[in-house]
């Protein structure tokens, strides 16, 4: 993967051990192995997806500030799963590399990060601003990041607003599916646009277990209308006890929500 990293457009500071692993995951899964993002137990979290969801969607971490390089990798791999696996555009990353290779380089890591989001929208012909906002690419950031040496990464609100405006001006259709929840285990749900089929659920202390549910791309847990946890697994553990005001929703590929009852 490192051999094919194209700097700085797809290897800006902070991404040395991130973008190379798009290649690694491709090889790993093409050989029939389970994706490391899906299968590696993280202790507190079932896998890297669950860990990344918590950091980005609950804690709202900026992408440059995500300390786990494999959590940082999740949205990049999701673009492959959605556009290549689910929608048949097998050349999505080939097109990205070619666009980066033939385009002028931006001068700072923050600008390079934002330019990547514009290029991905251009080559897919889709407005991905909601996706990138969720994953913290459009969260202001100004701090040192250690990536084989410390360097300051700055992403300002003005830069973010300009980037989003440039993308919106292209008139690309928005992706109306919950691609932030696509993963190695459910991309065929997106491909075939399968609706959720309800099952049953139990709760015990901090643990929630689903049985018989099908085509769920994620479970969202709310308390007092605030998102508390997200999982792509049928059994998961919360940080606090499940109470009467804890609400769980099964999320379909298109964003439809089915409330889980216990």
N, C-alpha and C positions, 0 to 999 in steps of 0.2 A: 504493500500500500504506500509506503513512504517513497518508493521509486517513482510513483505516478502523481504524487502531490504537485500541484501547480501553484507556485507561490507568486505573489501573495493572494491572488484571487480566491483560491480555495485552500490556502494555508496561511491565513493571517495569524498574528501573534495570539497564542492561546489555543491554537487548533492543531499543533504538531502531532499530538496523539489522539486526534479526533477524526479528521477527514481521511486519514489513511485507513481507518477501520471500516469505512464504507466498502472498500475493496475486500477487507478481511471477512466481513459478514457475508458478502456476496459469495466468496469462495466457500466459506463454512456451510452456508445453506444450500449451495449448489451440489455439494457433496452429500447432501441428505442429513446433515447434522442439525441438531436444534440450535437456534440462534442463541448466542451468549446473552443477548439482552433479555430473552424470554426465559432461559433455563437457569441462569446463575442466581443462586439464593443469596440474598443480601443481608440475611439475619433479620433485621427489623422489617425489611420489605421482601415480598415474594420474589421480586426480580427487578431488573433495572428500569423497566417501564414504570412499575409502581413507584419506585424511588424518584424517577424523573418527574412523574406526574405530581408528586407531593411537592418537590422543590419548585417546580415552575408554576403549577396551577393553584396550589394552596399557599405556598410561601411567596410566590411571585418573584422568584430570583431572575435577575438579568442573565441572559445567556453567557456573556463573558465572565460572569461571577460564579457560574456553576463549577464547583470544584472537582466533580467526578467526570472524567473524560468520557466515560461510557454513557452517563446520563446526558452529557452534552451531545453525544452522537445520535440519540434517539430521534430527534426531528429530522435529521439528515437521512437516516435509514427509512423513516416513514415516507419520505418523498419517493424513495425507490419502491417501497411496497405499494404505494398508491398508484403512481404514474406508470411504473413498469409492470408490476405484478397484476394489479387490479384493473388497470385501464389500457394495458398493452403497449405502452410507449417504452420499449426496451432500451431505447437510446437516450433516455432522459439525462443520465450523467455523462454520456459521451458528448451530447450536445452542450452540456454545461462546460465541460473542459474546453471544447472548441471555442465557445463564446468567450471564455476567460482568456484563452490563448491569443485570441485575435482582438481583444479589447484593451484599451489603455489601463494601466494599473492605477488604482487609487493610492494616495500617499500615506494614509494612516490605517491602523487596524480597525478603528471604528468605522471609517468610510468603507473599508474593504468588506466588513461584515454587512453593512447596509447595501452595498453594491451587489453582493451575492444574492440578497433577497430580490432585487430588481431583475437580475439575470434569470433567476429561477422562474419568475413570473413571465418573463419574455419568452423563454424557451418552451414553457408549458402552455402559454397563452391563457393563463388563469390568474385571477386576482387572489394571491395567497397572503394578503396582509393580515387577515384574522389569524391564520395559522402562525405566522411569524410573531405576531403580537403576543399570542398565548405562550409561545416558547421563549419570550424575553428578548428577542432580537430588537424589538422596538421599545425597550425599557431603558431610560437614561442611565448611563454608567460612567464613572470616572474614578478609576483606581488602578493600582499596579497589579499585574498578573504575572505570575512566575511560570514561564514556559521555556525551560532551558535558559533561564536568564529573565530578570524582571524588566517589564516595560509597561508604561502607562497606556491604558485603553480608555478612550473618551468617546462616548456616544451622547450627543446633546439632543434635547427635545426639538430644536430647530432642524437639525439634520434628519431626525426621524420624520418630522412633519413634511419636509421637502421630499424625502424618499417615498412616503405614502402618497403624496400628491402626484408625483411623477408616475407611479404605478396606476393610480386611479385615472389619470389622464389618458392612459392607453385604452380604457374601456373594456378591459378583459372581464369575462364573466367570473363571478365569485364561485368558489367551490362550496356547494351547498351540502356537503357531507362532513361528518365529524372526523376528518382525517387525522386530527391530533390523537385519536384513539385507535388508529390502525396499528396492528402489530403482526408479528409472524404467525400467530395462531388464528387471526381473524380476517386476514386480507381477502379471503374468498367470500366472506360475508359482504364486503364492499363490492367485490367483483360481481356477485350475483344479486346484490341489493336485497338481501334476505331480511324479513321482518322479525322482530323479537317474538319468541314463544315463551310465555311465562311458565315458571315452575313454582317451587316452594322455597322458603327461607327460614332459618333458625338463627337465634342470637344467644350468646352466652358470654357474659362479662364484656370483654372487649372484642370478641370474635364474632364474625358474621359468616354464615355458610349458606350457599345457594345450592339447590338441587333441582335438576330437570330443566333449567333455563337454557334456551338455545338462541344463538345469533346475537347475544349481548356483546357489544364491543367494549363496554366499560360499565362499572358501577360507580355512581357518584353518591357520596354520603354528605348530608347537610345537617347542621344543627343551628336552630334559630336563623334559617335561611342562608347561612354561611357555609360555603363549601369547606368540608373538613378533611376529606380523603377521597382518593380515586384509585380504583384497582381494575385490572383486566383479568383477574383471577376469580374463581368461584368461591374461594374461601380467603378471608383476609382479616387482619387485626388492626383495630383502631388505637389511637393514643389514649382514649378515654372510654369509660363504660358506655354501652349502648343504653339510652334512656328513652322515655316516651316521646321526647321531642327530637329524637334522631330519625331522620328520614333518608331512605335509600332509594335510588332510582336506577333502573336498568336502562342503559342508553343504546338506542339503535344506531345503525350506520348513518342514518339521515338526521339524527338528533332527536328523534321521538323518544319521550321519556315514559317509562312504565313504573309507577310506584310499587315498591316491594313491600308486601305485608308479611307479618310474622305470626 
